[in-house]
Amino acid sequence: MRFSLHARRKVSRKLNRLNSARKAAFHFKGSLSNCRICPRRCGVDRTGGKLGYCRSGSKASVYSHLSHHGEEPPISGGRGSGTIFFSRCNMKCAYCQNYRFSQLDEGKEVTTGELAGMMLSLEKRGCHNINLVSPTHYLPQIVSALEEALAGGLSVPIVYNTGGYELKDSIRALDGLIDVYLPDMRYSDNDMAKIYSDAPDYAQRNREAVSEMHRQVGDLIVDNYGIAKKGMIIRLLVLPKNISGTVKTLQFIKEAVSKSAYLSIMSQYYPTYKAYSYPDISRGTTTEEYANVVDEARLLGLNKGWVQEAPENFDQKFFGTNIKPNPENHKDGR
């Protein structure tokens, strides 16, 4: 029996992805016993019950998994993005919109097999991709689950959706496994990152990681239906009073990443969680602050991607806010 060129390429791609998952699993093998998978490099033994900065142990914790329609159009498409929202985080953003599970740790611990099952279930529901939200601190567990899911037939693209505080070596280990990177570039100034996210080397680590991501997957590529197949979308959340330093980030993107980078410039900031304790972020982003960033992107020739409505017209349900937990995570089913 002779197989078509398309069929042979499909089989080859599956084997390559599975091999990449196995290589990544080897890279992270034993890493939880002396955890250094993110820039914190806590060095704690998570297999022995100790918790590092991210408050995470040997199992991944999941808040919700669902078909999500609040991402950028190439990610959500018409059938939704198969999104897994992980609990906890390696940052402490004072304004986190998802603080219930990123900072207050709501969620349920799952085994590798259960996590792989979620991925396969989301694909069966027709989701365009598997979207890993805040995956950094669970990379060893996620990679093992991906290895199992890929062996079980998982074939949709894998999206790595991150706040951007990453270790370049960890991202390098994902080469060939991740199809679409969706990183934030939250700050251009380490002092601001320290104050508002307790991430004193964020700008440096973020730029290193984003450059490595782009080296792996390049600029965004979509299929005939406009759905992301491969590449990178950079998210830029505009914070009040130029705290994010987004214009400097745009200049870095053009000079050091790609002049054809796809951007998602977000006006969705509003004060929540502990933001009211910080006067400079105790209000939303203004129309002028947002327009300045959009105008600068255009002046730099960074014209690919998406902008949101002006802040005063903005619907706060966009993106990650108002995510419902899976009922089994909570006794009262809320």
N, C-alpha and C positions, 0 to 999 in steps of 0.2 A: 504494500500500500504506500502510495506516494502522498506526502503532505504538501500543502501549498506553502509558498514562501511566507505568507502571513501567519500560518499556523506554526511554522518552524520558529519564526521570530517571537511569537507569543510564548512558546515553550522555553526558548532561550532566555527571554526576559524573566520568566518565573524562576528559572534555575539561578540566574544571576542575582536576583533579589534574595533568594533563599541562601545562597552562598554569602552574600553581604550580611545577612542577618546572623549567620553562623560566625563570621569573622568578628562582627560587633559583639556577639555574645562571648566570644573568647577574650576580646579586649576588656570587657567589664567583669569577667569571671573573678570572683573573690573580692571585687572592689568594695562591696558593702562592709567588709570586715575592717577596712581602713579607708573610710569614705573620703574620696577626693575627686568626685565626679563633677563638681561645680566650682566656681572661683573661691568659695568659702574654704575648701580643703580642710574640713573639720577634723578628719582623721579618726572619727569615732567608729566603734564596732557596732554597726547597726544590726548585725546578726546576733549580737549578744544582749540585745534589749536596750542599748544606749541610743539616744536620739541626738542628732546634730542640730545645726541652726534651723533646718527645715522641719524639725520635729517629726521626722519620718523614720520608720523602722525597716524591717526586712521585707514587708509586704507593701504593695502599692495600695493607696486608698483612693476610691472613686466616689465622687459626689453624684454624678449623673452621666448617663450615656443615652443619646437620643439623636434623632434626625433634626439637625439644627438649620434654621433658615436665616440666621442673623449675621452671616459672614459676608465677605465680598462676593459679588455675583459669580466669579469663576469657581469659588469654593462651594457656595450653597447651591448654585444652579436651581433647577426646578424641583429636584427630588430631595434636596437637603444634604447637608454634610454630616457624615456619621461621627458625631463628636463625643469624645470622652473627656469629661471635666475631672481632672485629678485634684484631690484635696491637698492643702498645704502649699508652701512655696519657699523658694530660697531667697526671696526678698520680703520686705515689710513695707509696702507702699502705704503711706498714710491715707491715701485717697482710693484705695482699691475698691472697685465696684463689685467684685466677687468676694468680698472679705468673709462672707459667711463660711465659705469652704476653703479659701486661700489662707485666712488668718485665724478663724475660729474653728477650723479643722473638722467641719461637718463632712461626713462621708462614711464609707464602709470599706474596710480592708478586703482585698480580693486576692485569690491565688493567681499564679501565672495562667493556669488553665481557664479560670473564670474570665480573666482579662482577654485571652485569646478568643474565648467564646463570644464576648461582647463584640469584638471586631468582626467576626464571621456573621454574627446576627445582624449587625448594622449593614453589612454588604447585602445580606439576603433581603433586607427591607428596601433595597434599591438605592441606598445612599451613594453619592458620587465618589466618596473617599472616606478614609479613616482619619479623623482630625484629632490629634493629641494635644490637648490644651494644658499648659503648664506641666510639661513632662520631665523637666530637667532633673529633678531630685529622685525620679523613679526610672531613670534610664536603664539600669541593669534589668529591672523587672519587665519594662516595656519591650526591650530587645528580645528577651526570652519569650515573651508572649507573641511578638511578631514572628519569631522563628517558628513557633508552634502553629500560628494562624496561617502563615504562608505555606507550610507543609500541608495544612488542611485545605488549601485552595484559595486563600485570600488573593485577590487580583487587582483590587482598586488602588489608586494612588494613596500614599501615606503622607499626611500633612503634619509638619512639626510646628506647632503654634506656641510661641514662647515669648515671655517678657523680655528676653534678650540678654539676661545675665548668665552667660554661658562660658564654659571653658573650651578653648579652641581644640584641645586634644580630644575632648569628648565628642565634639561635633565632627571632627575628622574621622572618628571611628564609625560614624553613621554613613559614610560615603557609599553610595550605591543602594542604600536601604530607604532613605527618605527621598520622596519625589518632589515635594513642594515644601519650601521653608516659608514660614509666616512669622518673622521676628518683629518685635517692637524695637525701635531705636528711641528710647525714652528720654535720654539725657545726652547732652554734649559736654557737660561739666560735672566732674566727679564730686565737687562740693555740693551741688544740688542733689545728686544721687544719694549722697551720704545723708543729707538732711531729711529727704522725703521718702527714701526707699531703703535706707541703711545699707547701701551698696557703694562703698567708698572708691572702688575701682571700676565702676560700671562702664563709663565711657570707653576706657581702654579695652576691657574684656568684650564689650558689646561689638566694638568695631572689628576686633580680631575675629570674633565668631561670625559676624555677618559677611566678612570678606571670605572666610572659609566656606560658608554656605553657598555663596555665589560661585565660588570656584567649582563646587560640586555640581550645581544644577543650572547655573546661568540665569538669564532673564526668563520671565514667564512664557510658557508655551501652552496654548489651549487647543482643544479639538474643534471639530467642525460645528459643535454646538456651544462653543464658548466656555467649556468646562476645563479647568486646569489639569494639565497632564504632568507638567514638570516646570520647575523654575522657582522663583522667589518673588514674594510681595512683601515690601517693607512697610510696616505700620508706624505712623508718626502721630502720637497723641499730643495735641497742642495744649500745653498747660498755661495758666494765667501768668502774666508778668514775665513772659519769656523764660520761665523756669526751666522749660525743656530745652531751650537753646536750639530750636528746630532748624533755624536758618543755617547754623554751623553744621548741623547734621546733613542737611541737603547738600552743602558744599562738599562734605566728605563723600557722600554717595556719588556725586558726579565725578570727583577727582580720583577716588580710590576703589569704587565698586563698579558702577556702570552708568554710562550716560543714557542708557535705555532702560534703567530700572523702573519697575512698576511700584508705585507708591499708593498707599491708602492713608490720606491725610484726614485725621479724625477731629471733629469738633465736639465729641461726645462728653468731654470732661464736665463733671459737676461734683460739688463737694459731698462726700459721703465718708463713712467710717470715721477716721480721726481728723479729717481735713479741717474741720472747724477749729481745731487747736492750733492751726498754722494760718495766721492772718493772710498771707500772700496767696493761699490756695482755698480760701474760705468762700470764694465766689466762682461762678462758671467762667469759661473762656468767652471773651467778647467777640463780636463780629469783626472788629478791627484787628484784633490779635490773630484771629483765624485767617482773615483775608491777607494779612501780611505774609503769612507762611505760604499760602496758595500762590500769591503773586510772585514770591521769590522762587518757588519751584518752576513756575512758567518762565521767568527770566533766565533761569539756569538751563532751560531746555528740558527739564524733567516733566514731561507732559503725559506720561503714560500712567494710568491708574485711576483712582477714584477720590472724589471729595464728597463731603457730606453737606447737608443743609446748613445754613448759618445757625449759630448756637441758639438764637431765640426761637427758631422754628424746629429745633431738634427734638426728636422723640427719644426719650431715654431708654426705650426698649431695644434700641439697636445693639448689636453685638452681644456681649456676654451678660448683660444685666437681666435680672428676672428669670434666671435659669431655674427650672424646677428640679428638685432632687428625685432620684428614683425612689418609689414608695418603700422598697425594702431597706433603704438606708435609715428610715425613721419609723419608730414604733407607731406614731400617730398618723403616718402616711401623708403628712403635709408636704 
